Amino acid sequence: MGLIDKSNHLFQIIQELPSSAVACSGGVDSTLLASVVHEVQGNEAVALTVDSAFVSRSEMDGAFWAAAEIGITHQVIALKEIDEQILANPTDRCYHCKKVIFGRLFETARKMGKQTLLEGTNLDDLDDFRPGLKAVKELEVRSPLLEAQLTKDEIRQLSRSRGLSTWKHVSMACLASRIPYNDLITPESLQMVEQAESFLKTLGLEGLRVRKHGSIARIEVSADERSLFFDLSLIETVSRELKKIGFQFVTLDLEGYRTGSLN
């Protein structure tokens, strides 16, 4: 199917659903989904965002901004306690985490009179290691973008055509994805990663991740931003500031930023 057919299919899927709640992170995918659901269902649609230690403050700000841009009713659910099984960081951590998160979202949605919960998985996600998709299926959360066979690039195109500022945003992922599997996740490690990435963004870097390997910070930046690190002054600044955060060693990954590099 072409993009127009896929877009029409997406609208058809949403039109056939009862009033829905959308799991909204403020990222490219969930924002497009929330925008379409709001257009079809009007004030009956709601966006729900989970706030936890795994979510950066910039991501939370993005969720608030996206909901305001769309005009959809938005509610935040605080998840203060994180299960020890998740903090142990097994290879299927995402499954256990999504099970908890979507369980809470469903609970909130039903209290609001919504029987359907939607989330933003797209076709390209099937090519990656995503244990969380198992939880999505088990809890019968609907994935309209996937059902419409939309790829990430097509979602960006539709977002741009709808005037959504998120169309060009880089992909997001929870802070726990910066910690290697089986390394214990602690509030301190998440905070160090968030602070490091926030600092690097002040330098104008966009597509990036800071992976934490014990006391080592492994910086991944997009292919077109790697050359910035030929600047010795920049290198010294980055090293100094990340060591202030608590890292003992600061490294640059020569392969650059790529999703799932810890998988």
C-alpha positions in Angstrom: 0.0 0.0 0.0 1.0 3.6 -0.7 1.2 6.2 2.1 -2.3 7.6 1.2 -3.8 4.1 1.5 -2.0 3.5 4.8 -3.2 6.8 6.2 -6.8 6.0 5.2 -6.5 2.6 6.8 -5.3 4.2 10.0 -8.3 6.5 10.1 -10.6 3.6 9.4 -9.1 1.6 12.3 -9.6 4.5 14.7 -13.1 5.2 13.5 -14.1 1.6 14.3 -12.9 1.9 17.9 -14.8 3.1 20.9 -13.5 6.2 22.7 -9.9 5.4 23.5 -6.9 6.2 25.7 -3.5 6.6 23.9 -0.2 5.8 25.7 1.6 9.0 24.8 5.4 9.5 25.4 5.5 12.7 23.3 7.6 10.9 20.7 7.1 10.8 16.9 4.9 7.7 16.9 2.6 8.2 19.8 2.1 11.9 19.0 0.9 11.1 15.5 -1.4 8.4 16.9 -2.8 10.8 19.5 -3.3 13.4 16.9 -5.4 11.1 14.7 -7.4 9.7 17.6 -8.2 13.2 18.8 -9.3 14.2 15.3 -11.6 11.2 15.0 -12.9 10.9 18.6 -12.7 14.5 19.6 -13.0 15.2 23.4 -13.7 11.5 24.0 -10.0 10.7 23.4 -7.4 11.0 26.1 -3.6 10.8 26.2 -2.0 9.0 29.2 1.7 9.3 30.1 3.6 7.4 32.8 6.2 9.3 34.8 8.9 7.2 36.4 12.6 7.2 37.1 13.1 5.6 33.7 11.7 8.7 31.9 13.9 11.8 31.4 12.6 15.2 32.3 13.0 16.4 28.7 10.8 13.4 27.6 8.1 14.4 30.1 8.3 18.0 28.9 7.9 16.6 25.4 4.7 14.7 26.3 3.2 17.8 27.9 4.1 19.8 24.8 2.7 17.2 22.3 -0.6 16.9 24.2 -1.0 20.7 24.3 -0.1 21.0 20.6 -2.8 18.4 19.7 -5.3 19.7 22.1 -6.0 16.3 23.6 -7.0 15.7 27.2 -3.8 14.6 29.0 -3.2 12.8 32.3 0.1 11.7 33.9 0.3 8.6 36.0 3.2 8.6 38.5 5.0 5.2 38.9 7.1 5.8 42.0 8.1 2.2 42.8 9.9 0.0 40.3 9.8 -3.8 40.7 13.1 -5.4 41.7 12.8 -7.8 38.8 12.9 -4.8 36.5 15.8 -3.2 38.3 17.8 -6.4 38.0 17.8 -5.6 34.3 17.4 -9.1 32.7 17.4 -9.3 28.9 13.5 -9.3 28.9 13.4 -6.3 31.2 11.3 -4.4 28.7 8.6 -7.1 28.8 8.3 -6.9 32.6 8.4 -3.1 32.5 5.8 -2.8 29.8 3.6 -5.2 31.6 3.6 -3.0 34.7 3.2 0.3 32.7 0.4 -0.8 30.4 -1.3 -2.4 33.4 -1.4 0.9 35.1 -2.4 2.7 31.9 -5.3 0.3 31.4 -6.4 0.7 35.0 -6.5 4.5 34.6 -8.2 4.3 31.2 -11.0 2.1 32.6 -11.5 4.5 35.5 -12.0 7.2 32.8 -14.5 5.0 31.0 -12.2 4.0 28.2 -12.1 0.3 27.3 -9.5 0.5 24.6 -5.8 1.4 25.1 -3.7 2.3 22.1 0.1 2.5 21.7 2.5 3.6 19.0 4.5 0.6 17.8 5.2 0.8 14.0 6.3 -1.6 11.3 10.0 -0.9 11.7 9.9 -1.9 15.3 9.4 -5.5 14.3 13.0 -5.5 13.0 14.4 -4.7 16.5 14.7 -6.7 19.7 11.6 -5.5 21.6 10.5 -7.9 24.4 7.9 -5.3 25.4 5.8 -6.2 22.4 4.9 -9.5 24.1 3.3 -7.5 26.9 1.4 -5.4 24.4 -0.1 -8.5 22.9 -0.8 -10.2 26.2 -2.7 -7.1 27.6 -4.5 -6.7 24.2 -3.3 -3.2 23.7 -4.0 -2.0 20.2 -1.2 -0.8 17.9 -3.0 1.1 15.0 0.2 2.3 13.4 1.4 -1.2 13.1 -2.0 -2.5 12.0 -1.9 0.1 9.2 1.7 -1.1 8.3 3.2 2.4 8.7 7.0 2.7 8.8 8.9 5.3 10.8 9.7 7.3 7.8 6.0 7.3 6.7 5.0 8.4 10.2 7.4 11.3 10.0 5.8 12.2 6.6 2.3 12.1 8.0 3.3 14.0 11.1 4.9 16.8 9.0 1.8 17.0 6.8 -0.4 17.4 9.9 1.9 20.2 11.2 3.2 18.2 14.2 6.5 19.6 15.4 7.5 16.1 16.4 8.0 15.0 12.8 11.7 15.6 12.9 12.4 14.6 16.5 15.0 11.9 17.1 13.8 8.5 18.5 13.5 8.2 22.2 13.9 5.3 24.6 13.7 4.9 28.3 16.8 5.7 30.4 17.2 2.0 31.4 18.1 1.2 27.8 21.5 2.9 28.4 22.4 0.3 31.0 23.8 -3.1 29.8 21.6 -6.1 30.5 22.2 -7.7 33.9 23.9 -4.6 35.3 21.7 -3.4 38.2 19.7 -0.3 37.5 19.9 2.3 40.2 18.5 5.8 40.6 22.0 7.1 40.6 22.9 5.4 37.3 19.8 6.7 35.6 20.4 10.2 36.9 24.0 10.2 35.6 22.9 9.1 32.1 20.2 11.8 32.0 22.5 14.5 33.2 25.2 13.5 30.7 22.8 13.5 27.8 21.2 16.8 28.8 24.6 18.4 28.9 25.6 17.1 25.4 22.3 18.4 24.0 23.3 21.9 25.2 26.2 21.6 22.8 23.8 21.2 19.9 24.1 17.4 19.7 20.7 15.7 18.9 21.0 12.1 17.8 22.8 10.7 20.8 23.0 8.2 23.6 25.2 7.9 26.7 25.7 4.2 27.5 26.9 3.5 31.1 29.3 0.7 31.5 30.2 0.8 35.1 32.3 3.9 35.6 32.7 4.4 31.8 30.5 6.7 29.7 30.3 5.5 26.1 29.0 8.3 23.9 27.1 7.6 20.7 26.4 10.4 18.4 24.8 10.5 14.9 27.0 10.0 11.9 27.0 13.6 10.8 27.9 14.8 14.3 30.9 12.6 14.9 33.2 15.0 13.2 32.5 17.6 15.9 34.7 15.6 18.2 37.8 16.5 16.1 37.6 19.7 18.1 40.0 19.2 21.0 38.4 21.9 23.1 35.0 20.2 22.7 36.6 16.8 23.7 38.1 18.4 26.8 34.9 20.1 27.8 32.8 16.9 27.4 35.3 14.8 29.4 35.5 17.4 32.2 31.7 17.8 32.5 30.9 14.1 32.4 33.5 13.4 35.0 31.9 16.0 37.2 28.7 14.0 36.9 30.5 10.9 38.2 32.0 9.0 35.3 35.6 8.0 35.7 36.3 7.4 32.0 34.6 9.1 29.0 34.7 7.5 25.6 33.3 8.1 22.1 31.9 5.1 20.2 33.5 5.3 16.7 30.5 3.5 15.1 28.2 6.4 16.2 24.6 6.3 17.5 22.5 3.3 16.7 19.4 2.0 18.4 19.7 -1.2 20.3 23.5 -1.2 20.5 23.2 -2.9 23.9 20.9 -5.7 22.6 
